[in-house]
Amino acid sequence: MTAFAKKVAKAVKRPETCIVVGNAFGHLQELSETFNTVFIFSSSDREFKGKNVVYRESFEDVTVLPPITAVFFNRGTVEQLDIVEKVIEKNRAIIFIEGNETIHENYHLYLKKKKYKLTESFKDHQRWERTK
């Protein structure tokens, strides 16, 4: 198990189902080994295959997915936070964002408004969790 997979497994108590917007910053293999089901929302880069990996092109049916425990955003896909709003509110999903740099103020304020706070920042990603 890689260091990234250990951090994710420690943060997500029940790693059942996750959403990936982008390519999980190069950790698709680890996510497919950690989670029961991985939904990838991406119109490109479909070379990764796995028995528990499901590719989606649009977010139209994102609200009918099974309970989501984590959402992974590449740095360039953070602007799609509002699309998965109902999923993160309903499931209190943990959010992972690529990079340790501060995200744009608009997205930071959006997450604060949804009662999320930055809990940890690593060299390649940051973790946001919903406060009580």
C-alpha positions in Angstrom: 0.0 0.0 0.0 1.4 3.4 -1.0 1.7 6.4 1.3 -1.2 8.1 -0.6 -3.4 5.0 -0.2 -2.6 4.9 3.5 -3.5 8.6 3.9 -6.8 8.1 2.1 -7.7 4.9 4.0 -7.0 6.6 7.3 -9.1 9.6 6.4 -12.0 7.7 4.9 -13.3 5.3 7.6 -15.5 3.3 5.2 -13.9 3.5 1.7 -16.9 2.3 -0.2 -17.6 4.6 -3.2 -15.7 7.6 -4.5 -16.0 10.2 -7.3 -13.0 11.2 -9.3 -13.2 14.4 -11.4 -10.1 14.2 -13.6 -7.5 11.5 -13.1 -7.1 11.5 -9.3 -3.7 13.2 -9.8 -2.2 9.9 -11.0 -3.5 7.7 -8.2 -6.3 5.8 -10.0 -4.6 2.4 -9.3 -4.5 3.1 -5.5 -8.1 4.3 -5.4 -9.3 1.2 -7.3 -7.6 -0.9 -4.7 -8.9 1.1 -1.7 -12.5 1.8 -2.7 -15.2 -0.7 -3.7 -16.4 1.5 -6.6 -14.7 4.4 -8.3 -16.8 6.7 -10.5 -14.6 8.7 -12.9 -16.0 11.8 -14.5 -13.8 12.5 -17.4 -14.2 12.8 -21.1 -10.6 11.8 -21.8 -8.0 9.5 -20.4 -10.0 6.3 -20.3 -6.9 4.0 -20.5 -7.1 2.9 -16.8 -9.3 -0.2 -16.5 -10.5 -2.0 -13.4 -13.4 -4.2 -12.4 -14.6 -1.6 -9.9 -14.0 1.5 -12.2 -17.0 3.2 -13.9 -16.5 6.0 -16.4 -19.1 8.8 -16.8 -19.0 11.6 -19.3 -21.6 13.9 -17.7 -22.7 14.8 -14.2 -26.4 14.4 -15.1 -26.9 11.3 -12.9 -24.5 12.2 -10.1 -27.3 12.5 -7.6 -28.5 8.9 -8.1 -25.1 7.3 -7.3 -24.8 5.2 -4.2 -23.5 6.9 -1.0 -20.2 8.6 -1.8 -17.5 8.7 0.9 -14.9 10.8 -1.0 -14.5 13.1 -4.0 -11.2 13.7 -5.7 -10.6 16.8 -7.8 -7.6 17.6 -10.0 -6.4 21.2 -9.7 -8.0 22.1 -13.1 -11.4 20.6 -12.2 -12.1 22.4 -8.9 -14.5 24.7 -10.7 -16.9 21.7 -10.8 -17.4 21.7 -7.0 -20.9 23.1 -7.4 -21.9 20.3 -9.7 -21.4 17.7 -7.0 -22.9 19.9 -4.3 -25.8 17.6 -3.5 -23.5 14.6 -3.2 -21.1 16.2 -0.8 -23.9 17.7 1.3 -25.9 14.5 1.5 -23.0 12.2 2.2 -20.6 14.5 4.1 -18.0 13.2 1.6 -14.3 14.0 2.3 -12.9 16.2 -0.5 -9.3 15.7 -1.8 -7.9 18.5 -4.1 -4.7 18.1 -6.0 -1.7 20.3 -4.9 -0.9 21.9 -1.6 -1.3 25.5 -2.9 -4.2 27.5 -1.7 -7.2 27.1 -4.0 -8.9 30.1 -5.5 -10.7 32.3 -3.0 -14.1 31.6 -4.6 -13.8 27.9 -4.1 -12.3 28.3 -0.6 -15.3 30.5 0.4 -17.7 28.0 -1.3 -16.3 25.1 0.8 -16.5 27.2 4.0 -20.1 28.1 3.2 -20.8 24.3 3.0 -19.2 23.9 6.4 -16.0 22.3 5.1 -12.5 23.1 6.4 -9.0 22.3 5.3 -7.9 19.5 7.7 -4.6 18.5 6.2 -2.3 19.7 3.4 0.3 17.3 1.9 2.9 17.9 -0.7 0.6 16.6 -3.5 -2.9 17.1 -2.2 -5.1 18.7 0.4 -8.0 17.2 2.4 -11.2 19.0 3.2 -13.7 17.6 5.7 -17.1 18.7 6.8 -17.3 20.1 10.3 -20.0 19.1 12.7 
